[in-house]
Amino acid sequence: MTSPLLAVEHLAIGIPGGEGTVALVEDVSFTVRAGEAYGIVGESGCGKSTTIRAIIRLLAGRAGITSGSIRFDGQDLARADEATLRPLRGAGIGMIFQDPLTALNPVLTVGRQITEGLRYHGTVPSRERRARMQEVMRLVGLPDPARIAASYPHELSGGQRQRAAIAIALVCSPRLLLADEPTTALDVTIQAQILKLLSDLRHRLGMALILVTHDLGVVAQTCDRVAVMYSGRIVEEAPIARIFAAPRHPYTVALLNSIPRGTRAHHPLHPIAGMPPDPAERPRGCSFAPRCPNMQPACERAFPGWTAAAGGGGFACYHPAPGQAEASPDG
């Protein structure tokens, strides 16, 4: 079997605190193959965005990698210096940041921002940059590229800004695209268009994709495999069909059961009681234990080990679900 394009192993990310380092992400491991779409799903604050920002070493504030490795095409980015990382950002690994209105520079035209990567990396001769810019803008479905290239972000609609952000991430033809909540601020019609666009581009360009979202419906439409994160850890990983047909971790089951389906009279919502723990005050055992219907004394003593599942993936739980759930990829 060929080596994965990306291999994250035992990644830990922390931030200095008053009484030592506060762990934001702990012992996260996963791989992504060339051309594969991999989803990372979970509640806000679970560490999804922090994990993918660590891949290109763009962590916010004082956060930093404390242990583990991030191998992209065999090269460990966790320990790479800036001189090694700069050529990879944009050219090897592209990223779509959350909220295109704030991710785009308000004082530069859209065209200037799309071609910035080409100028920096020198992958396209200067005389060909305009043609490459317009090619990518058409690829992401932006009409009238000349007009939009001369526009500023505030002159575009939300869907156009999102497509411009995707164009910026794609213009240097990266092998891996990191998409951080790329549809959160969009209405459902535009969201469906963006998800279809990402899928089409992945198949057309042979590009791998990591999609971060809180919405299991989004990964159902887009991804081949999915990791479920809770409180800084991956608690379950599975092929997309199995995560819906036979989830094992109680948190995954709870996420699926909280998806709106039909009318409330026939399918009432099942919210997850309680709140995720503060990273500085995580319990010693399983972080989901205080909210878990299957909790037993062992769950509070130590975090469970990883149980591999037939067909790939696995879960971290002492008392997993039997493998059935009410939800399906079709909702």
C-alpha positions as CSV (number, residue, x, y, z in Angstrom):
1,M,0.0,0.0,0.0
2,T,1.3,3.5,-0.8
3,S,2.2,5.9,2.0
4,P,-0.4,8.4,3.0
5,L,-0.1,12.0,1.7
6,L,-0.6,13.2,5.3
7,A,0.1,11.3,8.5
8,V,-0.6,13.0,11.8
9,E,0.7,10.9,14.8
10,H,0.1,11.5,18.5
11,L,-0.3,15.3,18.0
12,A,-0.6,17.4,21.1
13,I,-1.1,21.2,21.1
14,G,-1.0,23.3,24.2
15,I,-1.0,26.9,25.5
16,P,1.0,28.2,28.5
17,G,-1.2,28.7,31.6
18,G,-0.8,29.9,35.1
19,E,-0.1,26.3,36.4
20,G,1.6,24.8,33.4
21,T,0.6,24.0,29.8
22,V,-3.1,23.7,29.0
23,A,-3.7,21.0,26.5
24,L,-5.9,22.1,23.6
25,V,-5.4,18.9,21.5
26,E,-4.2,15.5,22.9
27,D,-2.9,12.4,21.2
28,V,-4.5,13.0,17.8
29,S,-3.6,10.6,15.0
30,F,-5.0,10.2,11.5
31,T,-3.9,9.8,7.9
32,V,-5.2,11.2,4.6
33,R,-4.5,9.5,1.3
34,A,-3.9,11.4,-2.0
35,G,-7.3,12.3,-3.5
36,E,-9.2,11.4,-0.3
37,A,-11.8,13.6,1.4
38,Y,-11.5,13.3,5.2
39,G,-13.9,15.0,7.6
40,I,-13.3,16.2,11.1
41,V,-16.6,16.8,13.0
42,G,-17.5,17.9,16.6
43,E,-18.9,20.7,18.7
44,S,-17.4,24.2,18.8
45,G,-14.2,24.3,20.9
46,C,-13.4,20.6,20.4
47,G,-10.1,21.3,18.7
48,K,-11.0,20.8,15.0
49,S,-9.7,24.1,13.7
50,T,-6.7,24.0,16.0
51,T,-5.7,20.6,14.6
52,I,-5.8,21.6,10.9
53,R,-4.1,25.0,11.6
54,A,-1.3,23.0,13.2
55,I,-0.7,21.2,9.9
56,I,0.6,24.4,8.3
57,R,1.8,25.8,11.6
58,L,-0.6,28.8,11.7
59,L,-1.7,28.4,15.3
60,A,-3.2,31.4,17.0
61,G,-1.6,33.3,19.9
62,R,0.7,31.4,22.2
63,A,-0.6,27.9,21.2
64,G,2.1,25.5,20.0
65,I,2.8,21.9,19.2
66,T,4.0,20.1,22.3
67,S,4.6,16.6,20.9
68,G,3.8,14.4,18.0
69,S,4.5,14.6,14.2
70,I,2.8,15.9,11.1
71,R,4.3,14.2,8.0
72,F,3.3,15.7,4.6
73,D,4.7,13.7,1.8
74,G,7.2,12.2,4.2
75,Q,8.4,15.5,5.6
76,D,7.7,16.3,9.3
77,L,6.1,19.7,9.4
78,A,5.8,19.8,13.2
79,R,9.6,20.4,13.5
80,A,10.1,22.2,10.2
81,D,11.5,25.8,10.2
82,E,9.9,28.7,8.5
83,A,12.1,28.4,5.4
84,T,10.8,24.9,4.9
85,L,7.2,25.8,5.6
86,R,6.8,28.9,3.4
87,P,7.1,27.0,0.0
88,L,4.5,24.5,1.2
89,R,1.8,27.0,2.4
90,G,-0.4,27.7,-0.6
91,A,1.6,25.6,-3.1
92,G,1.6,22.2,-1.4
93,I,-1.2,22.8,1.1
94,G,-4.0,25.3,0.5
95,M,-6.4,26.5,3.2
96,I,-9.9,27.9,3.2
97,F,-10.3,29.9,6.4
98,Q,-13.5,30.4,8.4
99,D,-15.7,33.4,7.4
100,P,-14.5,34.7,4.0
101,L,-15.6,38.3,4.9
102,T,-12.9,38.4,7.6
103,A,-10.4,36.1,5.8
104,L,-10.3,38.4,2.8
105,N,-8.3,41.6,3.0
106,P,-10.8,44.5,2.7
107,V,-8.3,47.0,1.2
108,L,-7.1,44.7,-1.7
109,T,-9.0,43.8,-4.8
110,V,-10.1,40.2,-5.1
111,G,-7.8,39.7,-8.1
112,R,-4.8,40.9,-6.2
113,Q,-5.5,38.5,-3.4
114,I,-6.0,35.5,-5.8
115,T,-2.7,36.2,-7.6
116,E,-0.7,36.8,-4.5
117,G,0.3,33.2,-4.1
118,L,1.4,33.0,-7.8
119,R,3.6,36.1,-7.2
120,Y,5.1,34.7,-4.0
121,H,5.8,31.2,-5.2
122,G,6.7,32.1,-8.7
123,T,4.9,29.0,-10.0
124,V,3.4,30.9,-13.0
125,P,5.3,33.5,-15.1
126,S,4.1,37.1,-14.6
127,R,2.7,37.3,-18.1
128,E,0.5,34.3,-17.5
129,R,-0.8,35.2,-14.0
130,R,-3.9,37.0,-15.2
131,A,-4.9,34.1,-17.3
132,R,-4.4,31.6,-14.5
133,M,-6.4,33.8,-12.1
134,Q,-9.3,33.9,-14.5
135,E,-9.1,30.2,-15.1
136,V,-9.3,29.5,-11.4
137,M,-12.2,32.0,-11.0
138,R,-14.1,30.2,-13.7
139,L,-13.3,26.9,-12.1
140,V,-14.9,27.9,-8.8
141,G,-18.0,29.3,-10.6
142,L,-17.3,33.1,-10.4
143,P,-19.0,34.8,-13.3
144,D,-17.4,37.7,-15.2
145,P,-13.9,37.2,-13.7
146,A,-12.6,40.5,-15.0
147,R,-15.2,42.5,-13.1
148,I,-14.9,40.4,-9.9
149,A,-11.1,40.6,-10.0
150,A,-11.4,44.4,-9.9
151,S,-13.9,44.4,-7.0
152,Y,-13.3,44.6,-3.3
153,P,-14.6,41.9,-0.9
154,H,-17.4,44.1,0.4
155,E,-18.8,44.5,-3.1
156,L,-19.4,40.7,-3.4
157,S,-22.2,38.5,-2.0
158,G,-21.5,35.9,0.7
159,G,-21.4,33.1,-1.9
160,Q,-19.0,35.0,-4.2
161,R,-16.7,35.8,-1.3
162,Q,-16.6,32.1,-0.3
163,R,-15.8,31.2,-3.9
164,A,-13.1,33.8,-4.0
165,A,-11.6,32.3,-0.8
166,I,-11.6,28.9,-2.5
167,A,-9.9,30.4,-5.6
168,I,-7.1,31.8,-3.4
169,A,-6.6,28.4,-1.9
170,L,-6.6,26.6,-5.3
171,V,-4.6,29.0,-7.5
172,C,-1.2,27.3,-6.8
173,S,-2.7,23.8,-7.4
174,P,-2.1,22.4,-3.9
175,R,-2.1,18.6,-3.3
176,L,-4.0,19.0,0.0
177,L,-6.8,21.5,0.7
178,L,-7.7,22.3,4.3
179,A,-11.3,23.6,4.5
180,D,-12.3,25.1,7.9
181,E,-16.0,25.4,8.2
182,P,-16.3,26.6,4.5
183,T,-20.1,26.8,4.5
184,T,-21.0,28.0,8.0
185,A,-22.1,31.6,7.1
186,L,-24.0,30.6,3.9
187,D,-27.6,29.8,3.3
188,V,-28.5,26.2,2.5
189,T,-28.7,26.8,-1.3
190,I,-25.2,28.3,-1.5
191,Q,-23.9,25.8,1.0
192,A,-25.0,22.9,-1.3
193,Q,-23.3,24.6,-4.3
194,I,-20.0,25.1,-2.4
195,L,-20.0,21.4,-1.2
196,K,-20.7,20.2,-4.7
197,L,-17.9,22.5,-6.0
198,L,-15.4,21.1,-3.5
199,S,-16.3,17.5,-4.4
200,D,-16.1,18.3,-8.2
201,L,-12.7,20.0,-7.7
202,R,-11.3,17.2,-5.7
203,H,-12.2,14.6,-8.3
204,R,-11.1,16.8,-11.2
205,L,-7.8,17.9,-9.7
206,G,-6.9,14.7,-7.8
207,M,-6.6,16.8,-4.6
208,A,-6.9,15.5,-1.0
209,L,-9.4,17.4,1.2
210,I,-9.7,17.8,5.0
211,L,-13.1,19.3,5.8
212,V,-13.8,20.7,9.3
213,T,-17.4,21.1,10.3
214,H,-19.8,20.7,13.1
215,D,-22.5,19.4,10.7
216,L,-22.6,15.6,10.1
217,G,-24.9,16.2,7.1
218,V,-22.0,18.1,5.4
219,V,-19.5,15.3,5.8
220,A,-22.2,12.8,4.6
221,Q,-22.3,14.7,1.3
222,T,-18.6,15.2,0.9
223,C,-16.2,12.9,2.7
224,D,-14.9,9.3,2.4
225,R,-13.9,8.9,6.1
226,V,-14.7,11.0,9.2
227,A,-13.1,11.5,12.6
228,V,-15.3,12.6,15.5
229,M,-13.5,14.9,18.0
230,Y,-14.5,15.7,21.5
231,S,-12.6,17.8,24.0
232,G,-9.3,17.8,22.1
233,R,-9.3,14.1,21.2
234,I,-10.5,11.9,18.3
235,V,-13.1,9.6,20.0
236,E,-14.2,7.7,16.8
237,E,-13.1,7.3,13.2
238,A,-14.8,5.3,10.5
239,P,-15.7,5.2,6.8
240,I,-18.6,7.6,6.2
241,A,-21.2,4.9,5.6
242,R,-20.4,3.1,8.8
243,I,-20.4,6.2,11.0
244,F,-24.1,6.6,10.1
245,A,-25.1,3.0,10.0
246,A,-23.2,1.7,13.1
247,P,-21.6,4.4,15.3
248,R,-19.9,3.1,18.4
249,H,-19.0,6.0,20.6
250,P,-21.9,7.4,22.6
251,Y,-20.9,11.0,21.6
252,T,-21.2,10.0,17.9
253,V,-24.6,8.5,18.6
254,A,-25.7,11.7,20.4
255,L,-24.6,13.9,17.5
256,L,-26.5,11.7,15.1
257,N,-29.7,11.8,17.3
258,S,-29.5,15.6,17.5
259,I,-29.8,16.0,13.7
260,P,-33.2,17.5,12.8
261,R,-35.3,15.0,10.8
262,G,-38.8,15.6,9.5
263,T,-41.3,17.4,11.9
264,R,-40.7,17.8,15.6
265,A,-44.0,16.0,16.3
266,H,-42.7,12.8,14.7
267,H,-38.9,13.2,15.2
268,P,-38.3,15.3,18.3
269,L,-34.8,16.8,18.8
270,H,-32.5,15.1,21.3
271,P,-30.1,17.7,22.5
272,I,-26.9,16.6,24.3
273,A,-27.2,17.5,28.0
274,G,-24.5,19.5,29.6
275,M,-21.4,21.3,28.2
276,P,-18.0,20.2,27.0
277,P,-15.3,20.6,29.8
278,D,-13.0,23.6,30.0
279,P,-9.6,22.5,28.5
280,A,-7.9,23.7,31.8
281,E,-10.3,21.5,33.9
282,R,-10.7,18.3,31.9
283,P,-11.6,15.2,34.0
284,R,-9.0,12.6,34.5
285,G,-10.9,9.9,32.6
286,C,-13.1,10.2,29.6
287,S,-14.1,13.8,29.0
288,F,-17.5,12.8,27.7
289,A,-18.3,10.8,30.8
290,P,-20.3,13.5,32.7
291,R,-22.7,13.7,29.7
292,C,-22.7,10.1,28.7
293,P,-25.7,7.8,29.3
294,N,-23.4,4.7,29.4
295,M,-21.0,6.2,32.1
296,Q,-19.6,3.7,34.6
297,P,-17.0,4.2,37.4
298,A,-14.1,3.1,35.1
299,C,-14.9,5.9,32.7
300,E,-13.9,8.5,35.4
301,R,-10.6,6.9,36.3
302,A,-8.7,6.9,33.0
303,F,-9.2,7.8,29.3
304,P,-10.1,4.6,27.4
305,G,-7.7,3.0,24.9
306,W,-8.3,2.9,21.2
307,T,-10.3,-0.1,19.9
308,A,-9.7,-0.8,16.2
309,A,-12.7,-1.7,14.1
310,A,-12.9,-4.1,11.2
311,G,-12.7,-2.3,7.9
312,G,-10.7,0.6,9.4
313,G,-11.0,3.2,12.0
314,G,-12.0,2.6,15.6
315,F,-13.2,4.2,18.8
316,A,-12.1,5.2,22.3
317,C,-14.8,4.0,24.7
318,Y,-15.2,1.5,27.6
319,H,-18.9,1.0,26.9
320,P,-19.6,1.5,23.2
321,A,-22.9,1.5,21.5
322,P,-23.9,-1.8,20.0
323,G,-23.6,-0.4,16.5
324,Q,-27.1,0.9,15.6
325,A,-28.5,4.4,15.4
326,E,-31.7,6.1,14.2
327,A,-30.0,8.4,11.7
328,S,-28.7,7.8,8.2
329,P,-26.7,9.8,5.7
330,D,-29.9,10.8,4.0
331,G,-31.3,12.2,7.2
